[in-house]
Amino acid sequence: MEKENKILIFRTSITKRCDIKRIGKLLAEFPQIDKWNVDFEDWEKILRIECSGITALEISEVLRNNHIFASELE
């Protein structure tokens, strides 16, 4: 059975464009993540992730362990 794709949206603490590169390296380690992007122009620096088989909590913990705050928006 195929896992259902979902879209997770987070408000983040990103302040610099180099943070986006760092996030990319972290997220690349998860084959469950199909696509991701950051809206750097938005004041909340929105991180959007298309994935399956991984939770918002798992993603936010990985980011937090690397000093990036990410809070899921519903």
BAMI-785453 format. One line per 4 residues: number of its first residue (from 1); for each residue x, y, z of N, C-alpha, C. Coordinates in pm, whole numbers, padded with zeros to 5 digits, always signed. Example, Ala and Ser with C-alpha at 12.3 -4.5 7.8 and 13.67 -1.06 7.14 Angstrom:
<zagus>
1) +01319/-00569/+00780/+01230/-00450/+00780/+01320/-00330/+00780  +01285/-00225/+00708/+01367/-00106/+00714/+01290/+00003/+00787
</zagus>
This chain:
<zagus>
1) +00084/-00119/+00000/+00000/+00000/+00000/+00088/+00125/+00000  +00052/+00220/-00082/+00129/+00342/-00095/+00094/+00439/+00018  +00196/+00507/+00069/+00171/+00605/+00175/+00113/+00732/+00115  +00028/+00797/+00191/-00038/+00918/+00144/+00056/+01038/+00157
5) +00067/+01115/+00049/+00147/+01237/+00053/+00071/+01343/+00131  +00145/+01422/+00205/+00085/+01532/+00279/+00175/+01653/+00266  +00118/+01768/+00295/+00193/+01893/+00293/+00196/+01947/+00434  +00317/+01969/+00485/+00336/+02026/+00618/+00387/+02168/+00602
9) +00334/+02259/+00681/+00372/+02399/+00672/+00417/+02446/+00810  +00535/+02509/+00813/+00595/+02555/+00938/+00631/+02703/+00932  +00615/+02770/+01045/+00674/+02902/+01066/+00814/+02873/+01119  +00916/+02946/+01073/+01053/+02914/+01115/+01126/+03037/+01169
13) +01242/+03010/+01226/+01327/+03116/+01281/+01441/+03152/+01185  +01429/+03115/+01060/+01534/+03143/+00962/+01555/+03294/+00953  +01681/+03335/+00956/+01711/+03478/+00943/+01801/+03509/+00825  +01872/+03408/+00776/+01967/+03429/+00667/+01944/+03327/+00557
17) +01977/+03366/+00437/+01962/+03273/+00324/+02051/+03150/+00340  +02163/+03163/+00410/+02250/+03046/+00431/+02181/+02941/+00519  +02082/+02983/+00600/+02004/+02888/+00680/+01926/+02793/+00589  +01883/+02844/+00474/+01807/+02762/+00380/+01895/+02647/+00329
21) +02019/+02677/+00301/+02113/+02574/+00255/+02133/+02468/+00364  +02143/+02514/+00487/+02160/+02422/+00600/+02037/+02332/+00616  +01918/+02390/+00602/+01795/+02312/+00610/+01793/+02208/+00498  +01838/+02247/+00380/+01842/+02154/+00268/+01926/+02032/+00297
25) +02040/+02052/+00360/+02127/+01939/+00395/+02059/+01848/+00498  +01989/+01907/+00592/+01919/+01828/+00694/+01805/+01747/+00633  +01725/+01813/+00549/+01608/+01747/+00492/+01646/+01644/+00387  +01760/+01660/+00325/+01806/+01564/+00223/+01829/+01425/+00282
29) +01845/+01418/+00412/+01868/+01290/+00479/+01740/+01207/+00496  +01626/+01264/+00458/+01498/+01197/+00475/+01437/+01163/+00340  +01441/+01035/+00301/+01381/+00996/+00173/+01229/+01015/+00170  +01168/+01032/+00288/+01023/+01052/+00296/+00982/+01191/+00246
33) +01079/+01282/+00234/+01050/+01419/+00190/+01071/+01427/+00040  +00961/+01460/-00031/+00966/+01469/-00176/+01014/+01605/-00224  +00956/+01711/-00167/+00990/+01848/-00207/+00980/+01937/-00084  +01053/+02046/-00088/+01041/+02145/+00019/+01082/+02281/-00037
37) +01033/+02387/+00025/+01077/+02521/-00010/+01053/+02614/+00107  +01122/+02726/+00104/+01108/+02829/+00207/+01067/+02958/+00140  +00962/+03021/+00193/+00922/+03154/+00146/+00997/+03255/+00231  +01114/+03295/+00182/+01200/+03385/+00258/+01144/+03527/+00264
41) +01053/+03559/+00172/+00993/+03693/+00170/+00884/+03708/+00275  +00823/+03598/+00316/+00719/+03602/+00418/+00782/+03631/+00554  +00719/+03712/+00635/+00778/+03750/+00765/+00793/+03631/+00858  +00716/+03522/+00835/+00727/+03403/+00918/+00824/+03300/+00859
45) +00885/+03334/+00746/+00982/+03244/+00678/+00924/+03103/+00669  +00817/+03092/+00595/+00739/+02968/+00586/+00816/+02857/+00515  +00822/+02742/+00581/+00881/+02620/+00526/+00766/+02527/+00488  +00763/+02487/+00361/+00657/+02399/+00310/+00722/+02269/+00267
49) +00671/+02157/+00318/+00731/+02026/+00290/+00624/+01931/+00237  +00652/+01869/+00122/+00567/+01762/+00069/+00634/+01631/+00107  +00561/+01545/+00179/+00623/+01424/+00232/+00522/+01313/+00253  +00574/+01197/+00288/+00490/+01084/+00330/+00572/+01001/+00428
53) +00506/+00953/+00532/+00574/+00866/+00628/+00663/+00936/+00728  +00645/+01065/+00747/+00720/+01140/+00848/+00625/+01243/+00907  +00642/+01273/+01035/+00549/+01365/+01101/+00609/+01504/+01116  +00522/+01599/+01141/+00565/+01736/+01165/+00654/+01742/+01289
57) +00621/+01662/+01389/+00701/+01660/+01512/+00843/+01612/+01483  +00858/+01509/+01403/+00991/+01459/+01369/+01073/+01565/+01297  +01010/+01635/+01204/+01080/+01739/+01129/+01119/+01854/+01221  +01026/+01901/+01303/+01057/+02014/+01391/+01166/+01978/+01492
61) +01170/+01852/+01538/+01275/+01810/+01632/+01412/+01811/+01565  +01420/+01761/+01442/+01547/+01762/+01369/+01596/+01906/+01351  +01505/+01994/+01312/+01544/+02134/+01293/+01584/+02198/+01425  +01506/+02173/+01530/+01538/+02231/+01662/+01674/+02184/+01712
65) +01706/+02057/+01689/+01837/+02004/+01729/+01951/+02071/+01654  +01917/+02140/+01546/+02016/+02213/+01468/+01994/+02364/+01478  +01930/+02405/+01587/+01911/+02546/+01623/+01823/+02624/+01526  +01726/+02555/+01468/+01627/+02621/+01383/+01490/+02591/+01442
69) +01420/+02695/+01486/+01286/+02679/+01541/+01187/+02661/+01426  +01099/+02564/+01437/+00995/+02542/+01336/+00867/+02500/+01407  +00762/+02578/+01386/+00633/+02550/+01448/+00531/+02524/+01337  +00465/+02408/+01345/+00370/+02373/+01240/+00250/+02468/+01243
73) +00210/+02511/+01125/+00089/+02592/+01109/-00023/+02500/+01063  -00142/+02521/+01114/-00254/+02435/+01074/-00354/+02511/+00992
</zagus>
